[in-house]
Structure formats: C-alpha cells, structure tokens
Amino acid sequence: MKLGFVSAIFPDLGLDEVVQFAAAEDYDCVEVMCWPLGGPERKYAGVTHINCADFSQTAADEVNALCDQNGVEISGLGYYPNVLSGDAEEAEVARNHLRRVIDAAALLGLRNVNTFIGANTRMNWEENFMQFTQVWPELIRHAEDRGIYIGIENCPMLFSFDEWPAGKNLAYSPALWRRMFEAIPSDHFGLNFDPSHFVLLMMDYVEPIYEFKHKLFHTHAKDMRIERDRLNSTGILGFGWSTPKIPGLGDVDWHRWVSALTDIQYRGSICVEVEDDAFCSNLEDRKNSLRISRNVLRPLVV
C-alpha cells in the first residue's frame, strides 16, 4: 500500500510545491485535483492542480518528470462534480470535463480517476437510478477505451434538508453499489472508499472491504467524529451532529480498517483527505494536519 494525500487542501500551492511537500513529509503519492478553472465555490472543491481542459502529451511528460524527480507518484486524478445534476448545463459541463480528466489520466499513464456518481435532488431514488443507467455506461466505456479505472467515492453529499434524503451522490451504500455494479458490469467501474462517510451513516466501514475487495481501486483516509450531545438533541434526521476530522482524531478505528485492507491484499493508495476545520485557517495548519495524519497512518502503511 502507498500513503498519500488529496491535493484539494492546497489550493494556494502549485503542483510542484504540492509534490515537493509530499516528498519532504514521507508521503508516497498524491491524488491530484483537476477541476475546471473557475470551478464551483463549494468548500474543498474547485481546486485545479492539473488543468485537463487543454492537456497535451508534452504537459503530461512534464508532470511525470516532476513526480519522478521528487520520488512521488500520482495515485489518481480527482474530480468530484454532479454529473446527474438537475441543472442540465451543470450536468453537461461535468460530463464533458470528466471525459477530459479521463483523457489526461491516460496521457499521464495513470490507472485511476476518482469522482462521484451524482444525483438530481428533485428526483426520487428510482428516478435517479434510471438516470444513472442512461448516463454512466458511456462514461465508463470512455474510461475502458483508455485503460482508466473509475473509482466512485461514497460520500452522500447531504448537507441540508433541500437535499434530503439522497443527497447529491447516489453511490453512498453497499445496497446501491450492488445495483450499480450489476447495471454496469465493467471491471473499470469501482470504488474510492472512504470510511468516514460510513461513520456518518451509522454503518460498518470494515465489512464492505471484504465484499467489494475487487472493486476497491482507491481509498481516502478521512475521520469523522459523532457529536453525541447534538445527535441526542436532533436525532439522525437533523444536521450538525458530525464533524470531519483528520485521521486519529475521530471515531474511525484505523488499525481495524487497515487490517481489513491487508486481509484482502489491497495494494493501492490510502490518501488522506483533510476537511477538518480545526486545521484550515492557514497554510501551516493545513501542512501540520498532514504531518499528524502521516504519524497516525505511516506505522500501518509501509
């Protein structure tokens, strides 16, 4: 396994600085964010460390040379929009750019592109699933043709009552994964698994590792802390009772999680995703968040 981090936490650094930081701090790899320039204002989104809109083989060679020089790999390219959005223009922009990210990954000689399935908050679950079966087969074929594997993150993207109950990402549970993988039985269609979202959803984050071991293309390491006093006040139908944390400061048992990954002989990347507001006020705090996360995970990932 390889230990890395998600580059979204460094919107103010260039790719060269991100890679140099990874090398200096004993990280093996980086998941590189590839939003289109002028992307959404959503927190932790819209970060562009590789601009895939006009990406050439020459640009790919320069990126690979940078990584080789620093001894740091790219675990995959990341782009997390809503390709099933109820806003037709937003959905079309997302689909077109996702194709460009897939193309860029192929030029770089990579294996993985990570993203969301998306969802239309004005549709019920079955309607969204039908839309998924109409939109995603072509996107997966685009990836297959270029030798790229699509890893879907399991975040529900549920932040307000306007998005209840399905959020903006259909692929948030094993029950949904089973149906999706049955509908698109492609070896290039799998998961970017993040245990923190299962803590939020009150689900076991270890058992799915065994059932979906052949679909684990990439993983995120983010922690989640359940605020029991708030949960007891609002119930699970409320909001504000969970707090994203860096690894080691929340409720995920990282020894148990990594143990399961070793059981299935997972050989991919574990990339720290920092969305912990306690560490986001300035650049040095964000760097320290990755140093703390490394100290928690490095003894388990060698």
C-alpha positions in Angstrom: 0.0 0.0 0.0 1.0 3.6 -0.6 0.3 6.6 1.7 -0.7 9.8 0.1 -3.0 12.8 0.4 -5.6 14.7 -1.6 -4.3 17.9 -3.1 -7.5 19.8 -2.5 -6.2 21.1 0.8 -3.6 23.2 -1.0 -5.5 25.5 -3.4 -2.8 28.1 -2.8 0.1 25.9 -3.9 1.2 24.9 -7.4 1.6 21.3 -8.3 5.4 21.5 -8.0 5.0 22.7 -4.4 2.4 20.0 -3.5 4.7 17.3 -4.9 7.8 18.7 -3.1 5.8 18.8 0.2 4.8 15.2 -0.2 8.4 14.2 -0.8 9.6 16.1 2.2 7.0 14.7 4.5 7.3 11.0 3.7 4.2 10.7 1.5 4.4 8.2 -1.4 1.7 9.7 -3.6 -0.8 12.5 -4.2 -4.4 12.4 -5.6 -4.3 15.4 -7.8 -7.4 17.6 -8.1 -8.5 18.5 -11.7 -11.5 20.8 -11.5 -12.0 23.1 -14.5 -10.7 26.6 -14.0 -13.3 28.8 -12.3 -14.9 25.7 -10.8 -17.6 25.7 -8.0 -17.4 27.6 -4.8 -18.2 24.5 -2.8 -15.9 24.0 0.1 -12.8 21.9 -0.8 -13.9 21.9 -4.4 -12.8 23.8 -7.5 -9.1 23.2 -6.9 -7.0 22.8 -10.1 -3.5 21.3 -9.8 -3.7 19.8 -13.3 -5.7 21.7 -15.9 -7.2 19.0 -18.1 -9.1 21.3 -20.4 -6.1 21.7 -22.8 -3.8 18.9 -21.7 -1.1 17.6 -24.1 1.4 14.7 -24.0 4.1 17.4 -23.5 2.3 18.6 -20.4 1.9 15.0 -19.2 5.6 14.4 -19.7 6.4 17.5 -17.6 4.2 16.4 -14.8 5.7 12.9 -14.8 9.2 14.4 -14.8 8.3 16.5 -11.7 7.0 13.4 -9.9 10.0 11.3 -10.9 12.4 14.0 -9.7 10.8 14.0 -6.3 10.0 10.3 -5.9 6.3 10.9 -5.6 3.6 9.1 -7.6 0.1 10.3 -8.6 -2.4 7.9 -7.1 -5.1 9.2 -9.5 -6.8 12.3 -10.8 -9.7 13.6 -8.7 -12.8 15.5 -10.0 -16.0 15.4 -7.9 -18.9 17.2 -9.6 -22.5 16.3 -10.0 -22.9 14.7 -13.5 -26.5 13.8 -12.8 -27.4 17.4 -11.6 -31.0 18.6 -12.2 -29.3 21.7 -13.8 -28.8 20.5 -17.4 -25.9 22.9 -18.1 -24.1 21.9 -14.9 -24.5 18.2 -15.7 -23.2 18.7 -19.3 -20.2 20.7 -18.1 -19.4 18.0 -15.6 -19.7 15.1 -18.0 -17.6 16.8 -20.6 -14.8 17.7 -18.2 -14.9 14.2 -16.6 -14.1 12.9 -20.1 -11.1 15.3 -20.3 -9.9 14.2 -16.9 -10.0 10.6 -18.1 -8.1 11.5 -21.2 -5.5 13.4 -19.1 -5.0 10.3 -16.9 -4.4 8.2 -20.0 -1.7 10.6 -21.2 -0.1 10.5 -17.8 0.0 6.7 -17.8 -2.2 6.5 -14.7 -4.7 3.9 -13.7 -7.3 5.8 -11.6 -9.8 8.7 -11.9 -11.9 9.3 -8.8 -15.3 11.1 -8.9 -19.0 11.0 -7.7 -21.9 9.3 -9.4 -24.1 12.4 -8.7 -27.8 12.8 -8.2 -30.7 15.0 -9.0 -32.2 16.2 -5.8 -35.6 16.8 -7.5 -35.9 13.1 -8.3 -36.6 10.1 -6.1 -34.1 7.3 -5.8 -35.5 5.1 -8.5 -35.7 8.0 -10.9 -32.0 8.8 -10.2 -31.0 5.2 -10.7 -32.7 5.3 -14.1 -30.8 8.4 -15.0 -27.6 6.7 -13.8 -28.2 3.8 -16.2 -28.7 6.3 -19.1 -25.6 8.5 -18.4 -22.9 6.3 -16.9 -22.5 3.5 -19.3 -21.0 5.8 -21.9 -18.7 7.4 -19.4 -17.4 4.0 -18.3 -16.8 3.0 -21.9 -14.8 6.2 -22.4 -12.6 5.1 -19.5 -12.4 1.5 -20.6 -11.2 2.5 -24.1 -8.3 4.4 -22.4 -7.4 1.8 -19.8 -8.7 4.0 -16.9 -10.5 2.8 -13.8 -13.2 4.9 -12.3 -13.4 5.0 -8.5 -16.6 6.3 -7.1 -16.4 7.9 -3.6 -19.2 7.0 -1.2 -19.9 10.5 0.3 -23.7 11.1 0.3 -23.2 14.8 -0.3 -26.1 15.6 2.1 -25.8 18.9 3.8 -29.3 20.4 4.0 -33.0 19.5 4.1 -33.2 20.6 0.5 -31.1 17.6 -0.4 -32.8 15.1 1.9 -32.8 12.1 1.7 -30.5 11.1 -1.2 -28.0 14.0 -1.3 -26.1 14.7 -4.4 -24.3 11.4 -4.8 -26.2 8.2 -5.4 -23.4 5.8 -4.5 -23.4 6.0 -0.7 -24.2 2.5 0.4 -23.4 -1.2 -0.3 -27.1 -1.8 -1.3 -26.7 0.9 -4.0 -23.3 -0.4 -5.1 -24.7 -3.8 -5.7 -27.3 -2.5 -8.1 -24.9 -0.1 -9.8 -22.3 -2.8 -10.5 -25.0 -5.2 -11.7 -26.2 -2.5 -14.1 -22.7 -1.7 -15.4 -20.7 -4.9 -15.0 -17.4 -3.4 -16.0 -14.0 -4.2 -14.5 -13.2 -0.5 -14.9 -16.1 0.7 -12.6 -15.4 0.5 -8.9 -14.9 2.4 -5.6 -12.8 5.1 -4.0 -13.8 4.0 -0.5 -13.8 6.5 2.5 -14.7 5.0 5.9 -15.7 8.4 7.4 -18.9 8.5 5.4 -20.0 5.2 6.9 -19.4 6.6 10.4 -21.8 9.4 9.4 -24.3 6.9 8.1 -24.1 4.7 11.2 -22.7 1.8 9.1 -19.9 -0.7 9.5 -16.9 0.6 7.4 -14.9 -2.7 7.5 -17.3 -5.4 6.3 -17.7 -3.8 2.8 -14.0 -4.1 2.3 -14.4 -7.9 2.1 -17.5 -8.0 -0.1 -16.2 -5.4 -2.6 -12.5 -6.2 -2.5 -12.3 -6.5 -6.3 -13.9 -3.1 -6.6 -11.5 -1.1 -4.3 -9.5 1.0 -6.8 -8.5 3.7 -4.4 -9.2 4.8 -0.8 -9.5 8.0 1.2 -8.4 8.4 4.8 -10.7 10.9 6.5 -12.0 10.6 10.0 -15.4 11.5 11.4 -16.4 12.5 15.0 -20.0 12.0 16.1 -21.1 14.8 18.4 -23.3 12.7 20.7 -24.8 15.7 22.6 -26.1 17.2 19.3 -27.2 13.8 18.0 -29.2 13.3 21.1 -30.8 16.7 20.7 -31.7 16.5 16.9 -31.7 12.8 16.1 -30.3 11.3 12.9 -32.7 13.3 10.8 -31.1 16.6 11.9 -27.8 18.1 10.9 -24.7 19.4 12.7 -24.0 16.2 14.8 -21.0 15.0 12.8 -17.6 16.7 12.4 -15.0 15.7 9.8 -11.6 15.2 11.4 -8.1 14.2 10.3 -7.1 10.5 10.9 -6.7 9.7 14.6 -9.0 12.5 15.9 -12.3 10.9 15.1 -14.2 7.7 15.6 -12.6 5.5 12.8 -10.5 2.6 14.2 -7.7 2.9 11.7 -6.0 -0.3 12.9 -9.2 -2.2 12.2 -9.6 -0.6 8.8 -6.1 -1.1 7.6 -6.1 -4.6 8.9 -9.0 -5.4 6.7 -7.2 -3.9 3.7 -4.2 -6.1 4.4 -6.5 -9.1 4.6 -7.7 -8.6 1.1 -4.1 -7.8 -0.1 -5.1 -4.3 -1.2 -2.1 -2.8 -2.9 -3.5 0.6 -3.8 -3.3 4.0 -2.3 -4.6 5.4 1.0 -4.9 9.2 0.6 -5.5 11.5 3.5 -8.4 13.9 2.8 -8.3 16.9 5.0 -11.7 18.6 5.7 -11.1 19.3 9.3 -11.9 23.0 10.1 -9.6 22.9 13.1 -6.7 22.8 10.7 -7.8 25.0 7.9 -7.3 28.6 9.0 -3.8 29.0 7.4 -1.3 27.1 5.3 0.9 26.0 8.1 -2.0 24.4 10.0 -3.0 22.6 6.8 0.5 21.3 6.5 0.5 20.2 10.1 -2.8 18.3 9.6 -1.0 16.1 7.0 2.0 15.7 9.3 -0.3 14.5 12.1 -2.2 12.2 9.7 1.1 10.7 8.5 2.2 10.0 12.0 -1.1 8.1 12.6 -1.1 6.1 9.4 2.6 5.6 8.5 3.1 2.9 11.1 0.3 1.0 9.5 1.2 1.6 5.8 4.7 0.6 4.8 
